[in-house]
Amino acid sequence: MNKFMKTTTLTLAAAAMSVAFVAGAQAREWRGWNIHPADYPVSTGMEEFARLINEKSGGNLEAKVYHGGVLGDQPDAIQQVRLGGLDWAVFNLGPLGEVAPEANVVSLPFIFKNVEAMHEVMDGPAGQQIADGLAEAGLQALGWYDSGARSFYNTKHPINTPEDLKGLKFRVMSNDLYVQMVAALGGNATPMPYGEVYQSLKTGVIDGAENNYPSYDSSGHFEAAKYYSVTQHLILPECLCVNKALYDGLSDDEKKILQEAADESVKVQRAAWAERAEKSKEKVVAAGIEVNEVADKSAFQDAMQPVYDNFIKANPDLADLVKAIQDAQK
């Protein structure tokens, strides 16, 4: 489907949904999609958001979080929130790059120096430009949650140089940039739903994956893949977002309530994330996982130049956004 047809379909669907939302936005429970278990930091932030909008609206706005991906897998949920089948969610910006090119910029490997730099960039003008792109795709971004820094883990050996990935099969999220990233390092990328990774590691369908400490822990992947190498190649924010038609159908006061609740929930989630990341690291180390810090990442970073070149060639209008993110961290 071409861009015009996608936009037209989305616009017509949003228009139809907005009629229902304007008439009954306060008369029903908003369903929130979440891929993580209920005790995960993202879940904590979402529960706080739901609690606050109920409290601040005097019960006129009501939302519920459905944890653990029970409302479907992430690609389907993204489409459902865009079209109004689901009302709100927290999505990693990696998969969102498939529907909004602006979101793909943060999936460029090593574009953020560290988590703190990511927060500063996303809370500023660059984050607003990404939010504008998501709005065109039917998603109203209200805030940026933390998902830490992603690193490689596998069943074979520690990774210290790009050569250590050669020939290994790594699960990645559904985004061509991640396929290119692993290929540039000499590995073989396999896009795969998150829920299939554990069994695939156990059976040897894949040799490894990449994720942050809390996900490596909560998923049980550490039980199957004993080598965790701290490359921090991706520092991906997550988007707290609602269906755009739902948002547009609210009054100005209701929009203010949503934004205030989102801002407060972001603070809660980021604090919960920092605490959980440290605890998860301690847990997997205590379980006997071999963790190695990649102190010099320059060889990994140098290998990413073709990935950047391909991205800019395919998205010349986003070159300024890439540069703005890089310049903001100098």
N, C-alpha and C positions, 0 to 999 in steps of 0.2 A: 504494500500500500504506500503511495507516495505521500509526501509531507502535507500537500493540500488536502488529500482525502482523509488523512489522519486528523488534521485540524478540524475539518468539517464534521467528521463523525463525532469527535470529542465535543465540539461546540454544540451540536444538536442534542447530544446526550445530556450535556451539562444544562442546557436550556430546559429540557424536559424535567430533569431532576430538581432544578432550582424552583420550579413551580411548587413541587411537593414540599421542598424545604421551607420556602417562604410561608406556606400555609401551615406546616406542622413541625417546624424545627424544634419547638419546645414541647411537642406532644409525644416524643418518643425517645428512647435510649439510643445514643450514638455508639455504634460498635467499633471498638478499636482493635486493630490487628497487631499482634506482637509475635515474633518468631522465638523469643527467648523464654526460659522457664520463669516462674513467678518470683523467684528470689534473685533474679539478675538485676544489675544496676539500671539497665534500660527499663525494665519492668517497674522498678522503684520510681523512676521519673514519671513514667506513664500513669501509674496509680496516683501520684501526687498531682499531676495535671488534671486527672478526672475528678479527684477530690476537691481541688481548688475551684474548678469551674462550677461545680455543684454548690459549693459554699458561697462563692462570690455572687452567684446568680440567684441565691435564695431558693435553689431547687428547680428553677425554671429551665436550666440546662443540665442534662444528665448524660454521663458517658460511662462506659464499661470497657475494661481491657480484657481481651481474650488472649491468654498467653499460650506459648508452646506451639504456635503455628496451627492451632486447631481450626482456624478459618481458611486454611489453604497455604500453599507455598508462596514464597516471596514474589516471584514474577507475576503470578496470578493476582496476588493481593495488591500489587502496585496498580494493575489495571482496574481492579475492583474499586479502589479508592479514587482513582482518576474519574471513573464513570459513575460513582455514587453507590455501587453495590455494597461497599463498606464506607464508613464515615471518616475514620482517621487512623493513623498508624505511626510507627517509627520505622523508617527504612534506612538502611545503609546507602550512602551515596554511590557506592559501586554499582549496584544494579540500576539505580536511578539514572545512571549515565546512558542507559539504553533508550530512555524516553525524553531526556533533556540534555543536549550536548554540553551545556554549561556545567552540569554536575559531573561530567566526565573529567573535567580539568583536575579535580582533586584525586582522581585515580591514577594520575601520572606518578610513577614510582619516585620516591624521595623528593616530592615537590615541597613537603613540609620538613623543616629541620627537626622539630620536636612537637610534642603534644601542646605545649604552651603556645608555640607559634601558630599552630592550627587554630586554637581558640581565638587568638587575636585577629587572625585573618578572617575567619568565618563570622565573627561578630562585627566586622567592618564592611566597607564598600564592596569588597570582592564577594563576601557572603551574600550581600543584597543582590548582586548581579546574578548569582546562582539561584537565589530565591525567585527572581524575576523569570528565569528560564523555566523553573519548575511550575510557576503559575501558568505559563503558556501551555504546559502539559496537563493542567487540571489539578495541580497540587499546591495548596497554600502552605508555604513553609512558615512555621511559628517559632522555631528555635533549633539549635544545633546541639545534639547530644554527643557524648564522648564514646568512642569505641576503641580508644587506645591505639597502640602501634602494633601492626601485624608483622609476624616473623615466620620463617619456615620451620616446620618440624617434619621428621620422617622416621622410617623404620630401619634405615641402613647405617648411617654414620653422621657425625657432626658436619655442618656446612661452615667452612671458613672462607672459601673463595668461590667464585662462580663455577670453577671446574668441578666442584663437589656436587653440583646439581646435574652434571652431564648424565643423560640417559635415564634419570629418575622421572617417574610419573607423579605429578602434583595436581591435586584438586584445586581449582580456582572457582571463584564466583563467576556468574554468567556475564562476562564483559570481555570484549576482544582485547582490551588493553592488558588484561592480566594474562591472557594467552600469549600476547606478544612479549610481555615481561619475562615470563618463564622461558619462552623460546630463546630470547636474547641471552639468557644465562645458561643455555645449553640443556635445559630440561624439557619435559613433555607435559604440556598443560591439558588437564581434563576438566572442563566445566561439569559440575555435578551438584545436585541439590544437597543442602547442608545435612539433611537427615540421613543421607546415604553414605556419608563419609566414614563413620565409625566401622561399619561392616566392611566397607571397601578397603580400609586399612588392615583390618583383621585378616581378610582373605587374599590380600596382595593385589587386588584390582588396581590400587594406587599405592605408591610408595610413601607419599607424604601429602601435606596440605600446608596452608599458611593461615595464621590467625593470631589473635591476642591471647594473653595469659588467661583471662576469665573464660573465654570460649574454649580454649584448649583444655581447661579444667572441667567446666560444666558439661561439656559434650562427652567427656570420658576419653577423648582422643589420646590423652597422655598414656592411657593404659595400653594402647596399641602402637603408638609412635614414640619411642623413648628418647629421641634426640631433638632438642629444641635449640635452634640457633638464632640468636637475637640480631636479625638484620634490620628490623624496623623499616622495611621497604615501603610500606603503606601506612599512613596515618589518616584514617577515613572518618570523617564526621558522620553522624546519623541525623536524619531529618525528622523532626516532630512536625507532621503535616496533616492537614484536613482536606477533605474534598473541596475544591475551589467553589463549586456551585453552592454547597452548604454554607461556606464562609460568606460568600457574596449575599446570601439571603438573610444574614443576621443584621441586626441594628448596629449602629455605631457603638452603643454601650455594650452590646454583647461581644462585638469584636474586641473592644478594650478589655473585657473580662478574659477572653481567650488569650490575648497577648500577655496580660499580667500573669495569668496562670502558667503560661508557657515559660515566661522568663524565670519565674520562681522554680518551676520544675527543672529547668536547665541547671540551676545552681545545685539543686538536690541531687540530680543525676550525676553531674560531674564529680561531686564530692564522693558519692557512693562508688563511682567507677574507680577513683584513685585508691580508695580503701580496698575494694574488691581485687584490683589488679595485684596489689601487694600480697594479699592473703592467698590468691591463686598461685602466685609464684612460689610462695613458701610451701604451699601444699604439694605442688608437683615436684619440687626439689626434695621434700621430705619423702616422697614416694619413690625416689631413686632415679628421677629423670636426669639425663645429662644435659645441662644447660651450658652453652658457650656464647660469650659475648663477641660479636664481630666488631672489634675496635676500629679497624680501618675499612670503611665501606667504599672507598674510592673505586675499586675495581668493579663493584656492583653498580655504582652510580655511572661510571664511564660506559658500561655496557647498555645503559638505558638511552643513549643518544638517538639510536634509530627509532625507538619508541616515541620519543618526543618529536623527531622529524616527521614521522608518519602521521602523528596526531595533528601537527600544525598544517601539514599538507592537506589533510582531509578537512580541517576546520580552521581555515585562515582567519576567520572572523573572531576566533578565540585566542589568537596569539597575544593580544593585549592583556587579556585576563590572566594568561599564564605568566606574563612578564610582571603584571601588577602583584600577583601572589608572591613571586620570587623577590621582587623589589621590597615588598613590605617586610621581609625577614632579614634585610641587610643591615 
